[in-house]
């Protein structure tokens, strides 16, 4: 099997990795010099997953999602999740997470500081993410530390 096909299959397997609380899975793509790590954290009986991809020590991609009781993830549900009307910024969960993922790629995971209640301290982050980030950032930090 050639290296690129192996790397693609390995990366795809991360998406379907088994679920357990606070565990991580790693994948390395030698050709691209990238590494990806996934961490899972329990959040009130649901599982948050965070996959962080790095190249030369810099985060190049982040993917965050959370399973729901009905078996779908919040990203899969998108607008159907129904958080938009309760959001102070009028954004659905998946929109807020996309903002956070992009923010982390641009500024790094360490740039997301949380207050004692688990909400973003920085106004730049709060402008796009108003949800509690304590468990989400726990998963991101664990994945980024690998």
C-alpha positions in Angstrom: 0.0 0.0 0.0 1.5 3.4 -0.9 2.2 5.9 1.8 -0.4 8.4 0.6 -3.2 5.8 0.6 -2.1 4.6 4.0 -2.1 8.2 5.3 -5.5 8.9 3.9 -6.9 5.7 5.4 -5.3 6.4 8.8 -6.7 9.9 8.8 -10.2 8.6 7.9 -10.0 6.1 10.7 -9.7 9.0 13.1 -13.2 10.0 12.2 -14.5 6.6 13.1 -12.4 5.9 16.1 -13.9 4.1 19.0 -15.5 6.3 21.7 -14.3 6.4 25.3 -14.0 9.1 27.9 -10.8 11.1 27.9 -8.8 8.9 25.4 -6.8 9.9 22.4 -5.8 8.5 19.1 -2.8 9.5 17.0 -2.0 9.5 13.3 1.1 10.6 11.5 1.5 11.5 7.9 5.2 11.3 7.1 5.0 12.6 3.6 3.3 15.9 4.7 5.1 16.1 8.0 1.8 16.4 9.7 0.5 14.7 12.9 -3.1 14.5 14.0 -4.3 13.6 17.5 -7.8 13.1 18.6 -9.0 13.4 22.2 -12.4 12.4 23.7 -13.9 14.0 26.8 -17.2 13.2 28.5 -19.6 16.1 28.8 -22.8 15.4 30.8 -23.0 11.9 29.3 -22.2 13.0 25.7 -18.8 12.8 24.1 -16.8 15.7 22.8 -14.1 14.9 20.2 -11.3 17.2 19.2 -8.9 16.4 16.5 -5.8 18.7 16.2 -3.5 18.5 13.2 0.0 20.0 13.4 2.8 20.6 11.0 6.2 21.6 12.4 4.6 22.2 15.8 2.0 24.6 14.5 -1.7 23.8 14.5 -2.9 23.7 10.9 -6.4 22.2 11.5 -8.9 21.6 14.3 -12.1 19.7 14.2 -14.5 19.7 17.2 -17.8 17.9 17.6 -20.1 16.5 20.2 -22.3 13.5 20.2 -26.0 13.9 21.1 -28.5 11.5 22.7 -30.0 10.6 19.3 -26.8 9.3 17.9 -26.0 12.3 15.6 -23.4 14.9 16.3 -24.1 18.5 16.8 -22.3 19.3 13.5 -24.4 16.7 11.7 -27.6 18.3 13.1 -26.4 21.8 12.1 -29.5 24.2 12.2 -31.6 21.3 13.5 -29.8 21.4 16.8 -31.9 24.5 17.6 -29.5 26.6 19.6 -29.6 29.7 17.4 -32.7 31.2 19.0 -31.2 30.9 22.5 -27.8 32.3 21.4 -26.9 35.8 22.4 -25.1 36.2 19.1 -27.7 34.4 16.9 -25.4 31.6 15.9 -26.0 27.9 16.0 -23.6 25.5 17.8 -21.9 24.4 14.6 -21.3 28.0 13.6 -19.8 28.9 16.9 -17.6 25.8 16.8 -16.4 26.7 13.3 -15.5 30.1 14.5 -13.5 28.6 17.4 -11.8 26.1 15.2 -10.6 28.9 12.9 -9.6 31.0 15.8 -7.4 28.2 17.2 -5.7 27.6 13.9 -5.0 31.3 13.5 -4.0 32.1 17.1 -3.2 28.8 18.8 -5.0 26.8 21.5 -3.2 28.6 24.2 -4.8 31.9 23.1 -8.3 30.7 24.2 -8.5 31.8 27.9 -11.5 30.8 30.0 -13.0 32.5 33.0 -13.8 30.5 36.2 -17.2 29.5 34.7 -15.7 28.1 31.4 -16.6 30.9 29.1 -14.1 32.8 26.8 -12.5 35.8 28.5 -11.3 37.5 25.3 -13.8 39.7 23.5 -12.5 38.5 20.1 -13.5 34.9 21.0 -16.7 35.9 22.7 -17.8 37.7 19.6 -18.1 34.4 17.8 -18.5 31.8 20.7 -20.8 32.2 23.6 -21.1 28.6 24.7 -19.3 27.1 27.6 -15.9 25.9 26.4 -14.5 24.2 29.5 -14.9 20.6 28.2 -14.3 21.6 24.6 -11.0 23.2 25.4 -10.1 20.3 27.6 -10.4 18.0 24.6 -8.6 20.5 22.3 -5.7 20.9 24.8 -5.4 17.2 25.3 -5.3 16.6 21.5 -2.8 19.5 21.0 -0.5 18.2 23.7 0.1 14.9 21.9 
